[in-house]
Amino acid sequence: MIMRSLCTLLLTALVTAAAISTGWCGVASNNIPLDSPIYNYLGKLAGFGLIKSDIQGIRPFSKGEAARLLREAQNNAEVIRILSDPSDTPPGKEMVDELFARLHERLTREMAQPEYPATAPAPWFEPAQPEYGRLRYVYLDGSPRSYARPVFDPGNDGVFGIGSGLRPANVYPNGIALQRGYEGTPLFENNEGTVYGKGSNLDLRISLQGYSTRYLSFLVEPQFVFSANQWANVSASDAVSNRVLSSDSSSTTLRINKGYLKAGGGPLELEVGRDTNWFGLGERGNVTLTNNAQNLDMIKLSNPEPVSAGFLGDLKYSLIFSRLDSTRVQVIDTSTGKVLSTAERQPYLALIKLSMKPTPRFELGINFARMFGGPGVGGFGGVGGDSTTPNTANSLAGIELRYRLPWLRNTELYGEFSGEDVAGFWPIVESYVAGIYFPRLTAGGRDDFRFEFFQGNQILYTSTSYPAGYTYNNLPLGHSQGGASIDFYGKYRHWFTLDDYLSLEYFHTERGNLGRYPVNSIGGYDANGAMQAVERKDGGRLSLNLAVPRFEGFTTNLMYGVERLRNYDLIPGFNQTNQIVSMELNYKY
């Protein structure tokens, strides 16, 4: 089974990390927000060939890891300078110098530590102080899509579409699976579970962080959100026919968006609290885990900085344990339609990620997610508390690859293949992410471009054991576009300076070309009803980031997005246009 293989690999990784960590001490440091430009800065340095040991499949990076990569880039730049003709000016030198200076500003504490800090002095306690902040105003004209719908699942799958019989036909009653969740905010995905309502919205986040010696760090990020009109909270257990997300009265929310304590660093770190995570190589999304849904309350064991693992090369791992929303399960007599019993299930969630870099050009990752626990559902390893409980837990598993092409200005090719862990060694019911990233369209590095493709199987993120499916607060934990969908995404960006840049994005999304089924007038299954239409969405975003004159560390971002949907929510002839405007004031993001 894939799960057993993953557990074996992770155990090997932990033993290796423990062995290597003897006599070596890392520095506890907090994580870098997933939307921080630091990731773009490091990507640019990799595009110039100055960073080769970066592992992209596990994020967020700790500040200690970013500092390690900056040291690597500086060392490689110095080697190039020594070996090159003094009269030559390497392409992009101006931008590289800007990147070095900016990263030193953002990573002051970590860069001040020596690379092997066993004897480095450290204060006993550094009190919490502002680290970064954001004030955002959003105006939305439109409404989100509901992903709740019946989809047809023929079963009888093969591997990569070859063969058949690995999964019984009509594994669901009448061959119908139920997609759940909704879009959240149109044109504003991957926002850590924050959903903006129709009209005006205000979002304020301030991050405070502190340290205790070299071994402990902590962070808390309170968030205030005001929405003039908040979308109704549609429960994941509601009927599929409940497809309308009505706008309700204004709402004010004050919550802890992030808050955690970290102990350790380097090859072994323990993190407890609420934080964002990202498993995968994509920018718009991945199959297993993104920051689309609200940040998980979790216990995480990881190595923020890679360790050497022999023939496997550099290695990073992450183990996360959390718990999702409670869902209501009804047992129904199919002959009479009578509800026989009702049970509440609140699944546990285990996430495992292992990334290896056997060569500087090649990265391999293994993803695994498992929802388990609750009345009548098996545990993490399969069966439940007694031998009669079947293995009905819900799993996702897959692999990902990334390859860098030095001869093409370090262009990156990447892809992910994931499926349900139901057919022995092979994950079937496949979903895919594939992309190409050009960090340097021009020699000077001021232009970059990315193209990405996603295809989610018709039963991706569904579960019979947990009707809410693979969601948290009704938002997909994985790709923001949900299951039973296809998505094409392109992004071009031009950098005038590190603070002043222009981004242009385009996306085309389709739902309904996978698993369409006849429905009645309110969206429920009806064998004699009209066939669901194919929903097609075309949209784009224009974003301009600018430095604030005379206010060091402050930037503004202006964004406008528009999309046109045909056959909105798979209803034939129902078209809709959504628009969004966002204005931000950022501090040290």
Rosetta blueprint (number, residue, H / E / L):
1 M L
2 I H
3 M H
4 R H
5 S H
6 L H
7 C H
8 T H
9 L H
10 L H
11 L H
12 T H
13 A H
14 L H
15 V H
16 T H
17 A H
18 A H
19 A H
20 I H
21 S H
22 T L
23 G L
24 W L
25 C L
26 G L
27 V L
28 A L
29 S L
30 N L
31 N E
32 I L
33 P L
34 L L
35 D L
36 S L
37 P L
38 I H
39 Y H
40 N H
41 Y H
42 L H
43 G H
44 K H
45 L H
46 A H
47 G H
48 F L
49 G L
50 L L
51 I L
52 K L
53 S L
54 D L
55 I L
56 Q L
57 G L
58 I E
59 R E
60 P L
61 F L
62 S E
63 K H
64 G H
65 E H
66 A H
67 A H
68 R H
69 L H
70 L H
71 R H
72 E H
73 A H
74 Q H
75 N H
76 N H
77 A H
78 E H
79 V H
80 I H
81 R H
82 I H
83 L H
84 S L
85 D L
86 P L
87 S L
88 D L
89 T L
90 P L
91 P L
92 G L
93 K H
94 E H
95 M H
96 V H
97 D H
98 E H
99 L H
100 F H
101 A H
102 R H
103 L H
104 H H
105 E H
106 R H
107 L L
108 T H
109 R H
110 E H
111 M H
112 A H
113 Q L
114 P L
115 E L
116 Y L
117 P L
118 A L
119 T L
120 A L
121 P L
122 A L
123 P L
124 W L
125 F L
126 E E
127 P E
128 A E
129 Q E
130 P E
131 E E
132 Y E
133 G E
134 R E
135 L E
136 R E
137 Y E
138 V E
139 Y E
140 L E
141 D E
142 G L
143 S L
144 P L
145 R L
146 S E
147 Y L
148 A L
149 R E
150 P E
151 V E
152 F E
153 D L
154 P L
155 G L
156 N L
157 D L
158 G L
159 V E
160 F L
161 G L
162 I E
163 G L
164 S L
165 G L
166 L L
167 R L
168 P L
169 A L
170 N L
171 V L
172 Y L
173 P H
174 N H
175 G H
176 I E
177 A E
178 L E
179 Q E
180 R L
181 G L
182 Y E
183 E L
184 G L
185 T L
186 P L
187 L L
188 F L
189 E L
190 N L
191 N L
192 E L
193 G L
194 T L
195 V L
196 Y L
197 G L
198 K L
199 G E
200 S E
201 N E
202 L E
203 D E
204 L E
205 R E
206 I E
207 S E
208 L E
209 Q E
210 G E
211 Y E
212 S E
213 T L
214 R L
215 Y L
216 L E
217 S E
218 F E
219 L E
220 V E
221 E E
222 P E
223 Q E
224 F E
225 V E
226 F E
227 S E
228 A L
229 N L
230 Q L
231 W E
232 A L
233 N L
234 V L
235 S L
236 A L
237 S L
238 D L
239 A L
240 V L
241 S L
242 N L
243 R L
244 V L
245 L L
246 S L
247 S E
248 D L
249 S L
250 S L
251 S E
252 T E
253 T E
254 L E
255 R E
256 I E
257 N E
258 K E
259 G E
260 Y E
261 L E
262 K E
263 A E
264 G E
265 G E
266 G L
267 P L
268 L E
269 E E
270 L E
271 E E
272 V E
273 G E
274 R E
275 D E
276 T L
277 N L
278 W E
279 F E
280 G L
281 L L
282 G L
283 E L
284 R L
285 G L
286 N L
287 V L
288 T L
289 L E
290 T L
291 N L
292 N L
293 A L
294 Q L
295 N L
296 L E
297 D E
298 M E
299 I E
300 K E
301 L E
302 S E
303 N L
304 P L
305 E L
306 P L
307 V E
308 S E
309 A L
310 G H
311 F H
312 L H
313 G L
314 D E
315 L E
316 K E
317 Y E
318 S E
319 L E
320 I E
321 F E
322 S E
323 R E
324 L L
325 D L
326 S L
327 T E
328 R E
329 V E
330 Q E
331 V E
332 I E
333 D L
334 T L
335 S L
336 T L
337 G L
338 K L
339 V E
340 L E
341 S E
342 T E
343 A E
344 E E
345 R E
346 Q L
347 P L
348 Y E
349 L E
350 A E
351 L E
352 I E
353 K E
354 L E
355 S E
356 M E
357 K E
358 P E
359 T E
360 P L
361 R L
362 F E
363 E E
364 L E
365 G E
366 I E
367 N E
368 F E
369 A E
370 R E
371 M E
372 F E
373 G L
374 G L
375 P L
376 G L
377 V L
378 G L
379 G L
380 F L
381 G L
382 G L
383 V L
384 G L
385 G L
386 D L
387 S L
388 T L
389 T L
390 P L
391 N L
392 T L
393 A L
394 N E
395 S E
396 L E
397 A E
398 G E
399 I E
400 E E
401 L E
402 R E
403 Y E
404 R E
405 L E
406 P H
407 W H
408 L H
409 R L
410 N L
411 T E
412 E E
413 L E
414 Y E
415 G E
416 E E
417 F E
418 S E
419 G E
420 E E
421 D E
422 V E
423 A E
424 G L
425 F L
426 W E
427 P E
428 I E
429 V E
430 E E
431 S E
432 Y E
433 V E
434 A E
435 G E
436 I E
437 Y E
438 F E
439 P L
440 R L
441 L L
442 T L
443 A L
444 G L
445 G L
446 R L
447 D E
448 D E
449 F E
450 R E
451 F E
452 E E
453 F E
454 F E
455 Q E
456 G E
457 N L
458 Q L
459 I L
460 L L
461 Y L
462 T L
463 S L
464 T L
465 S L
466 Y L
467 P L
468 A L
469 G L
470 Y L
471 T E
472 Y E
473 N L
474 N L
475 L E
476 P E
477 L L
478 G L
479 H L
480 S L
481 Q L
482 G L
483 G L
484 A L
485 S E
486 I E
487 D E
488 F E
489 Y E
490 G E
491 K E
492 Y E
493 R E
494 H E
495 W E
496 F L
497 T L
498 L L
499 D L
500 D L
501 Y E
502 L E
503 S E
504 L E
505 E E
506 Y E
507 F E
508 H E
509 T E
510 E E
511 R E
512 G L
513 N L
514 L L
515 G L
516 R L
517 Y L
518 P E
519 V E
520 N L
521 S L
522 I L
523 G L
524 G L
525 Y E
526 D L
527 A L
528 N L
529 G L
530 A E
531 M E
532 Q L
533 A L
534 V L
535 E E
536 R E
537 K E
538 D E
539 G E
540 G E
541 R E
542 L E
543 S E
544 L E
545 N E
546 L E
547 A E
548 V L
549 P L
550 R L
551 F L
552 E L
553 G L
554 F E
555 T E
556 T E
557 N E
558 L E
559 M E
560 Y E
561 G E
562 V E
563 E E
564 R E
565 L E
566 R E
567 N L
568 Y H
569 D H
570 L H
571 I L
572 P L
573 G L
574 F L
575 N L
576 Q E
577 T E
578 N E
579 Q E
580 I E
581 V E
582 S E
583 M E
584 E E
585 L E
586 N E
587 Y E
588 K L
589 Y L
